[in-house]
Amino acid sequence: MATDYDAPRKSEEDISEDSIEELKSRRTDIGSNDVDEDENEAAESFELPGADLSKEELTVLVVPAQEDEFTCVSCFLVKHTSQLSPESEPGAPMCLDCMA
């Protein structure tokens, strides 16, 4: 919360004059900014792990590994050949991250 140091400060007399009703109304005003979310709408956006996705179509273009890429045998990620570990065995390429 920002503090305005140039604003005039309240004296002890001014602070004691604040009524309890005024303080209560300030407290309820702070909480009025909360957003009420409909539970049903939120539940519709979640998918369960066992949901049937057989009728869904793939919307991502899948590109095979390029000539300058390899698939790590440890983490199964496709990486650029600059990430190929020099200590990996022939036929079993491993990335630098997995060899570390």
Summary of the structure (lengths in Angstrom):
residues: 100
radius of gyration: 30.7
end to end distance: 45.8
largest distance: 83.8
contacts: 131
relative contact order: 0.08
helix: 31%
strand: 10%
